Amino acid sequence: MTLDVENSAGLEERILGGLDAEQRAVATSLQGPLCVLAGAGTGKTRAITHRIAYGVHSGVYTPQRLLAVTFTARAAAEMRSRLRDLGVPAVQARTFHAAALRQLQYFWPQAVGGSVPQLLDHKAGPIAEAARRLRLNVDRAAVRDLAAEIEWAKVSMLTPDNYLARAQGRGEPGGLELPAVARVFSAYEDLKSDRNLIDFEDVLLITVGILEEDAKVAATVREQYRHFVVDEYQDVSPLQERLLQLWLGGRDELCVVGDASQTIYSFTGATPRHLLDFQKSYPEAQLVRLVRDYRSTPEVVKLANTLLHSRPSGGPEADRLWARPLELIAQRPSAAEPVFLECPDDEAEAAVVAERIGELITQGTPAAEIAVLYRTNGQSEAFEQALAARDIPYQLRGGERFFQRREVREGLLQLRAASRADTSRGGAVVGTVADVLSSLGYTPEAPVGGGAVRERWESLAALVNLAQDLATVRGEEFSLNELVAELQERATAQHAPTVQGVTLASLHSAKGLEWDAVFLVGLSEGLMPISFAEEPYEVDEERRLLYVGITRARLRLCFSWSTARTPGGRAHRKPSRFLDALRPGGNGDPSPRSTAARLRKNRVKAVATQCKVCGTLLNTGPERKVGRCSDCPPSVDEQLFEALREWRLKEATDADVPAYVVFTDATLTLIAEEKPKTLEALAVLSGVGQRKLEKYGEAVLSVVAGS
């Protein structure tokens, strides 16, 4: 290779000097097909951006004739930023859709004529209208599921005519049988055509059609772009692969980068088949493996490797799309061992995770460097509440805050309306809530399958569960009016703006991100793997999803699950099968210590198990918190309790937060019973963490002393 622009030695030092051997091999392989298998945290973006920069500065690439393609606008922006830093700002880095839309807008007048149709921002409106035209009753959740199904069909290059034959076995999107889905698909396409509209999948489909049918346009595009780089190649759909091949036009100047072990979007049409078969399609292709993990500690990397290598045979179909996983090699120094926490119920799990997060923050870990990752968005509510109760800021990623979700807002409106005439009390309130929310989709049993319908149900079920918990604690005087007031108070607290905070995110939305400390929560059978993952290839995708979660952690990793949903409930849940190989004593034991020793150390204990007054077994979180069952009268100083409530009201008013964010009634009751005289005595009471001790400790002691 001849260097026309710079001295070879100086160029290599400037562009290649900081790369490891494998990254350097990527950066210096400038011509012909190249396949880069890049594990999590191995610096793939660094390798491919330095490859582009080295190719441009050495004169092999013309910057305007190279197109780098990735899958998210954020990833494309990051790539452009890095290329600018490397002195090659003219290189285009775009998503598939952005690149195709640019070409479509440019070539439409000559290839089709007239103005480009209007691009739909969202499918929901037209799909809902198409369903109404067919006299089908669909709610917002069903429309979301139908939109996802239509997107899958279009990126799989299916039409309304052949959809039905190819969609067998995909369940009932939006609760509709497949023939009805096909009719909605057809009506949606007709509606767009009538109104001169196109959606995002049409952008790709129409661009493919123009390139296939107009040789002049195809030749112009191929002259413009001579070299291609595709990141996250394991996520390409059949439609995107078809567009890529039309761009190439039979040439082989293509570099693809991906990791089949991080394929987690099969439900959108993504398939690792193109990555796995790349060397079959390009027999002369060079292959480079990036396996040096610069992100995570050896303890985290070992668990990630163990998870993938412990996969049993999944049968011919599953095995066909399961690549031999890369064996990551950690480059960071050792740090903390991963922690495994078994909790008695969901409330206890959220509480202990919030407590450990508070400890990390106290020890100096920024809240923004901590994440709680879960399988479904419906799991977020318990952790939102637990963090809010400890005054720990948080932010939701990939979803709305719980009380901002439409079904929750609709539920609150209906409950508020019902409370004006309802006279139910105690446990009867729970039945009333269930009846009211049934009109929005709540049923006693969870729906089969996933998607928006399941997420909607989980949100409504969380409201019913909250009513149950409050009725248990507050007894026969609990009313629907009290529930509505409680919900409003909690909603107000969670709407407070947060700039920095702990990230709450689904595992899917965490892809491409990383944190110092990661809590993987809700790891029980039915959630991980999810209950509707029945076929071996579906379980494989769940395993890869957990792998993505593990590899988000730099320094600390915690796995948690609960044995029952509610406090005092039957402990029928089992930990995820994926944990068998990861927990101490399982296959691929990551620690020489025995299972018993590790679990004894890490198992979450309830604060109290028996009532300190009558000795009855305590069933709920609030009861265990105060160490007394709800039937027994508190040995509380009523004058002190009222003084504490008045102090709390002033603090809450001054801070513009609900009173329970300062201290809950249960914690005030405990303080009024124990009458602590020192900060040390106050610190050991349940509900008084380090942050609240520092913020309110002296004031509380002053109230106690004054009373």
Solvent accessible surface area in square Angstrom, and as a share of the most:
residue,aa,sasa,rsa
1,M,140,0.62
2,T,105,0.61
3,L,36,0.18
4,D,112,0.58
5,V,96,0.55
6,E,56,0.25
7,N,111,0.57
8,S,52,0.33
9,A,74,0.57
10,G,42,0.40
11,L,0,0.00
12,E,56,0.25
13,E,128,0.57
14,R,126,0.46
15,I,1,0.01
16,L,0,0.00
17,G,44,0.43
18,G,56,0.54
19,L,19,0.10
20,D,26,0.13
21,A,67,0.52
22,E,46,0.21
23,Q,6,0.02
24,R,89,0.32
25,A,39,0.30
26,V,0,0.00
27,A,0,0.00
28,T,56,0.33
29,S,16,0.10
30,L,8,0.04
31,Q,119,0.53
32,G,17,0.16
33,P,8,0.05
34,L,1,0.00
35,C,3,0.02
36,V,0,0.00
37,L,35,0.18
38,A,1,0.01
39,G,3,0.03
40,A,5,0.04
41,G,14,0.14
42,T,3,0.02
43,G,26,0.25
44,K,43,0.18
45,T,26,0.15
46,R,88,0.32
47,A,0,0.00
48,I,0,0.00
49,T,1,0.00
50,H,20,0.09
51,R,8,0.03
52,I,0,0.00
53,A,0,0.00
54,Y,5,0.02
55,G,0,0.00
56,V,22,0.12
57,H,28,0.12
58,S,1,0.00
59,G,41,0.39
60,V,33,0.19
61,Y,7,0.03
62,T,69,0.40
63,P,30,0.19
64,Q,92,0.41
65,R,87,0.32
66,L,0,0.00
67,L,1,0.01
68,A,1,0.01
69,V,0,0.00
70,T,1,0.01
71,F,52,0.22
72,T,70,0.41
73,A,75,0.58
74,R,110,0.40
75,A,27,0.21
76,A,2,0.02
77,A,46,0.36
78,E,66,0.29
79,M,3,0.01
80,R,89,0.32
81,S,44,0.28
82,R,85,0.31
83,L,1,0.01
84,R,135,0.49
85,D,120,0.62
86,L,27,0.13
87,G,43,0.41
88,V,4,0.02
89,P,96,0.60
90,A,44,0.34
91,V,6,0.03
92,Q,36,0.16
93,A,0,0.00
94,R,58,0.21
95,T,20,0.12
96,F,3,0.01
97,H,50,0.22
98,A,41,0.32
99,A,3,0.02
100,A,0,0.00
101,L,42,0.21
102,R,127,0.46
103,Q,15,0.07
104,L,1,0.01
105,Q,98,0.44
106,Y,156,0.59
107,F,16,0.07
108,W,24,0.08
109,P,81,0.51
110,Q,104,0.46
111,A,34,0.27
112,V,83,0.47
113,G,34,0.32
114,G,61,0.59
115,S,89,0.57
116,V,46,0.27
117,P,13,0.08
118,Q,127,0.57
119,L,48,0.24
120,L,24,0.12
121,D,110,0.57
122,H,141,0.63
123,K,17,0.07
124,A,50,0.38
125,G,47,0.45
126,P,15,0.09
127,I,0,0.00
128,A,21,0.16
129,E,39,0.17
130,A,0,0.00
131,A,0,0.00
132,R,153,0.56
133,R,127,0.46
134,L,61,0.30
135,R,221,0.81
136,L,35,0.17
137,N,154,0.79
138,V,28,0.16
139,D,67,0.35
140,R,82,0.30
141,A,2,0.02
142,A,7,0.05
143,V,8,0.05
144,R,97,0.36
145,D,20,0.10
146,L,0,0.00
147,A,15,0.11
148,A,57,0.44
149,E,8,0.04
150,I,1,0.01
151,E,63,0.28
152,W,31,0.11
153,A,0,0.00
154,K,5,0.02
155,V,16,0.09
156,S,12,0.08
157,M,83,0.37
158,L,7,0.03
159,T,67,0.39
160,P,35,0.22
161,D,137,0.71
162,N,62,0.32
163,Y,1,0.00
164,L,64,0.32
165,A,84,0.65
166,R,145,0.53
167,A,0,0.00
168,Q,118,0.53
169,G,80,0.77
170,R,84,0.31
171,G,47,0.45
172,E,106,0.48
173,P,16,0.10
174,G,11,0.11
175,G,58,0.56
176,L,25,0.12
177,E,115,0.52
178,L,18,0.09
179,P,63,0.40
180,A,11,0.08
181,V,1,0.01
182,A,13,0.10
183,R,120,0.44
184,V,0,0.00
185,F,3,0.01
186,S,43,0.28
187,A,15,0.12
188,Y,0,0.00
189,E,42,0.19
190,D,80,0.41
191,L,0,0.00
192,K,7,0.03
193,S,86,0.55
194,D,111,0.58
195,R,116,0.42
196,N,85,0.44
197,L,26,0.13
198,I,10,0.05
199,D,1,0.00
200,F,82,0.34
201,E,13,0.06
202,D,12,0.06
203,V,1,0.01
204,L,0,0.00
205,L,57,0.29
206,I,46,0.24
207,T,5,0.03
208,V,10,0.06
209,G,21,0.20
210,I,17,0.09
211,L,7,0.03
212,E,89,0.40
213,E,152,0.68
214,D,38,0.20
215,A,85,0.66
216,K,150,0.64
217,V,1,0.00
218,A,3,0.03
219,A,59,0.46
220,T,62,0.36
221,V,5,0.03
222,R,68,0.25
223,E,91,0.41
224,Q,76,0.34
225,Y,15,0.06
226,R,91,0.33
227,H,29,0.13
228,F,2,0.01
229,V,1,0.01
230,V,0,0.00
231,D,5,0.03
232,E,31,0.14
233,Y,4,0.01
234,Q,1,0.00
235,D,15,0.08
236,V,0,0.00
237,S,6,0.04
238,P,32,0.20
239,L,0,0.00
240,Q,17,0.08
241,E,24,0.11
242,R,91,0.33
243,L,0,0.00
244,L,0,0.00
245,Q,57,0.25
246,L,14,0.07
247,W,0,0.00
248,L,1,0.00
249,G,37,0.36
250,G,79,0.76
251,R,59,0.21
252,D,59,0.31
253,E,42,0.19
254,L,1,0.00
255,C,0,0.00
256,V,0,0.00
257,V,0,0.00
258,G,1,0.01
259,D,7,0.04
260,A,11,0.08
261,S,9,0.06
262,Q,14,0.06
263,T,0,0.00
264,I,0,0.00
265,Y,57,0.22
266,S,45,0.29
267,F,113,0.47
268,T,62,0.36
269,G,8,0.08
270,A,7,0.05
271,T,19,0.11
272,P,4,0.03
273,R,92,0.33
274,H,25,0.11
275,L,5,0.03
276,L,58,0.29
277,D,46,0.24
278,F,2,0.01
279,Q,81,0.36
280,K,161,0.68
281,S,77,0.50
282,Y,31,0.12
283,P,105,0.66
284,E,148,0.66
285,A,10,0.08
286,Q,82,0.37
287,L,57,0.28
288,V,18,0.11
289,R,127,0.47
290,L,3,0.01
291,V,28,0.16
292,R,81,0.30
293,D,1,0.01
294,Y,94,0.36
295,R,35,0.13
296,S,1,0.01
297,T,0,0.00
298,P,46,0.29
299,E,28,0.13
300,V,1,0.01
301,V,7,0.04
302,K,105,0.44
303,L,0,0.00
304,A,0,0.00
305,N,15,0.08
306,T,21,0.12
307,L,0,0.00
308,L,3,0.02
309,H,98,0.44
310,S,41,0.27
311,R,38,0.14
312,P,92,0.58
313,S,94,0.60
314,G,15,0.14
315,G,28,0.27
316,P,123,0.77
317,E,90,0.40
318,A,3,0.03
319,D,55,0.28
320,R,137,0.50
321,L,43,0.21
322,W,37,0.13
323,A,26,0.20
324,R,225,0.82
325,P,19,0.12
326,L,20,0.10
327,E,92,0.41
328,L,5,0.03
329,I,95,0.48
330,A,27,0.21
331,Q,73,0.33
332,R,76,0.28
333,P,111,0.70
334,S,81,0.52
335,A,47,0.36
336,A,38,0.29
337,E,70,0.31
338,P,4,0.03
339,V,35,0.20
340,F,3,0.01
341,L,1,0.00
342,E,28,0.12
343,C,2,0.01
344,P,47,0.29
345,D,1,0.00
346,D,43,0.22
347,E,66,0.30
348,A,17,0.13
349,E,6,0.03
350,A,4,0.03
351,A,46,0.36
352,V,19,0.11
353,V,1,0.00
354,A,1,0.01
355,E,72,0.32
356,R,73,0.27
357,I,0,0.00
358,G,11,0.10
359,E,83,0.37
360,L,16,0.08
361,I,34,0.17
362,T,73,0.43
363,Q,130,0.58
364,G,59,0.57
365,T,26,0.15
366,P,78,0.49
367,A,16,0.12
368,A,34,0.26
369,E,48,0.22
370,I,0,0.00
371,A,0,0.00
372,V,0,0.00
373,L,1,0.01
374,Y,2,0.01
375,R,33,0.12
376,T,13,0.08
377,N,31,0.16
378,G,14,0.13
379,Q,29,0.13
380,S,0,0.00
381,E,22,0.10
382,A,33,0.26
383,F,12,0.05
384,E,0,0.00
385,Q,24,0.11
386,A,16,0.13
387,L,2,0.01
388,A,13,0.10
389,A,33,0.26
390,R,67,0.25
391,D,48,0.25
392,I,5,0.02
393,P,50,0.31
394,Y,11,0.04
395,Q,62,0.27
396,L,34,0.17
397,R,96,0.35
398,G,53,0.51
399,G,38,0.37
400,E,76,0.34
401,R,34,0.12
402,F,1,0.00
403,F,2,0.01
404,Q,72,0.32
405,R,19,0.07
406,R,104,0.38
407,E,10,0.04
408,V,0,0.00
409,R,115,0.42
410,E,43,0.19
411,G,0,0.00
412,L,14,0.07
413,L,115,0.57
414,Q,68,0.30
415,L,0,0.00
416,R,74,0.27
417,A,51,0.40
418,A,28,0.21
419,S,8,0.05
420,R,185,0.67
421,A,90,0.70
422,D,43,0.22
423,T,121,0.70
424,S,23,0.15
425,R,123,0.45
426,G,0,0.00
427,G,48,0.46
428,A,61,0.47
429,V,0,0.00
430,V,20,0.12
431,G,38,0.37
432,T,28,0.16
433,V,0,0.00
434,A,23,0.18
435,D,102,0.53
436,V,26,0.15
437,L,0,0.00
438,S,60,0.38
439,S,83,0.54
440,L,20,0.10
441,G,40,0.39
442,Y,29,0.11
443,T,64,0.37
444,P,116,0.73
445,E,136,0.61
446,A,40,0.31
447,P,36,0.22
448,V,148,0.85
449,G,22,0.21
450,G,26,0.25
451,G,44,0.42
452,A,5,0.04
453,V,53,0.30
454,R,32,0.12
455,E,46,0.21
456,R,22,0.08
457,W,38,0.13
458,E,21,0.09
459,S,1,0.01
460,L,0,0.00
461,A,9,0.07
462,A,19,0.15
463,L,2,0.01
464,V,11,0.06
465,N,38,0.20
466,L,19,0.10
467,A,0,0.00
468,Q,77,0.34
469,D,46,0.24
470,L,16,0.08
471,A,7,0.05
472,T,57,0.33
473,V,51,0.29
474,R,98,0.36
475,G,30,0.29
476,E,126,0.56
477,E,128,0.57
478,F,1,0.00
479,S,12,0.08
480,L,2,0.01
481,N,90,0.46
482,E,62,0.28
483,L,0,0.00
484,V,14,0.08
485,A,62,0.48
486,E,19,0.09
487,L,1,0.00
488,Q,84,0.38
489,E,56,0.25
490,R,41,0.15
491,A,5,0.04
492,T,77,0.45
493,A,18,0.14
494,Q,2,0.01
495,H,84,0.37
496,A,51,0.39
497,P,130,0.81
498,T,41,0.24
499,V,130,0.75
500,Q,113,0.50
501,G,0,0.00
502,V,0,0.00
503,T,9,0.05
504,L,0,0.00
505,A,0,0.00
506,S,11,0.07
507,L,3,0.01
508,H,34,0.15
509,S,30,0.19
510,A,0,0.00
511,K,31,0.13
512,G,40,0.39
513,L,31,0.16
514,E,65,0.29
515,W,15,0.05
516,D,31,0.16
517,A,2,0.01
518,V,1,0.01
519,F,9,0.04
520,L,1,0.01
521,V,3,0.02
522,G,9,0.09
523,L,4,0.02
524,S,3,0.02
525,E,59,0.26
526,G,26,0.25
527,L,29,0.14
528,M,1,0.00
529,P,3,0.02
530,I,3,0.02
531,S,61,0.39
532,F,69,0.29
533,A,12,0.09
534,E,136,0.61
535,E,88,0.39
536,P,60,0.38
537,Y,108,0.41
538,E,55,0.25
539,V,23,0.13
540,D,9,0.04
541,E,22,0.10
542,E,8,0.04
543,R,16,0.06
544,R,16,0.06
545,L,1,0.00
546,L,0,0.00
547,Y,3,0.01
548,V,0,0.00
549,G,0,0.00
550,I,0,0.00
551,T,3,0.02
552,R,4,0.02
553,A,0,0.00
554,R,47,0.17
555,L,58,0.29
556,R,106,0.39
557,L,6,0.03
558,C,9,0.05
559,F,0,0.00
560,S,0,0.00
561,W,0,0.00
562,S,2,0.01
563,T,25,0.15
564,A,3,0.02
565,R,98,0.36
566,T,31,0.18
567,P,18,0.11
568,G,55,0.53
569,G,32,0.31
570,R,185,0.68
571,A,73,0.56
572,H,102,0.46
573,R,57,0.21
574,K,142,0.60
575,P,31,0.20
576,S,0,0.00
577,R,115,0.42
578,F,3,0.01
579,L,0,0.00
580,D,76,0.39
581,A,7,0.06
582,L,0,0.00
583,R,45,0.16
584,P,2,0.01
585,G,50,0.48
586,G,24,0.23
587,N,119,0.61
588,G,48,0.46
589,D,51,0.27
590,P,19,0.12
591,S,5,0.03
592,P,142,0.89
593,R,100,0.36
594,S,65,0.42
595,T,53,0.31
596,A,52,0.41
597,A,39,0.30
598,R,9,0.03
599,L,25,0.13
600,R,171,0.62
601,K,145,0.61
602,N,11,0.06
603,R,95,0.35
604,V,23,0.13
605,K,149,0.63
606,A,34,0.26
607,V,105,0.60
608,A,26,0.20
609,T,81,0.47
610,Q,114,0.50
611,C,5,0.03
612,K,107,0.45
613,V,83,0.48
614,C,70,0.42
615,G,37,0.36
616,T,72,0.42
617,L,117,0.58
618,L,8,0.04
619,N,75,0.38
620,T,13,0.08
621,G,11,0.10
622,P,43,0.27
623,E,19,0.08
624,R,24,0.09
625,K,47,0.20
626,V,13,0.08
627,G,9,0.09
628,R,22,0.08
629,C,12,0.07
630,S,57,0.37
631,D,133,0.69
632,C,16,0.10
633,P,104,0.65
634,P,55,0.34
635,S,90,0.58
636,V,26,0.15
637,D,44,0.23
638,E,106,0.48
639,Q,134,0.59
640,L,2,0.01
641,F,31,0.13
642,E,84,0.38
643,A,32,0.25
644,L,0,0.00
645,R,92,0.34
646,E,121,0.54
647,W,32,0.11
648,R,19,0.07
649,L,115,0.57
650,K,134,0.57
651,E,54,0.24
652,A,4,0.03
653,T,93,0.54
654,D,102,0.53
655,A,55,0.43
656,D,128,0.66
657,V,50,0.29
658,P,14,0.09
659,A,23,0.18
660,Y,30,0.11
661,V,17,0.10
662,V,0,0.00
663,F,2,0.01
664,T,38,0.22
665,D,69,0.36
666,A,22,0.17
667,T,1,0.01
668,L,0,0.00
669,T,20,0.12
670,L,13,0.07
671,I,0,0.00
672,A,0,0.00
673,E,25,0.11
674,E,89,0.40
675,K,84,0.36
676,P,6,0.04
677,K,170,0.72
678,T,67,0.39
679,L,60,0.30
680,E,128,0.57
681,A,39,0.30
682,L,0,0.00
683,A,41,0.31
684,V,122,0.70
685,L,20,0.10
686,S,26,0.17
687,G,29,0.27
688,V,10,0.06
689,G,19,0.19
690,Q,89,0.40
691,R,89,0.33
692,K,12,0.05
693,L,24,0.12
694,E,126,0.57
695,K,119,0.51
696,Y,16,0.06
697,G,1,0.01
698,E,121,0.54
699,A,37,0.29
700,V,0,0.00
701,L,25,0.13
702,S,71,0.46
703,V,28,0.16
704,V,18,0.10
705,A,88,0.68
706,G,70,0.67
707,S,56,0.36
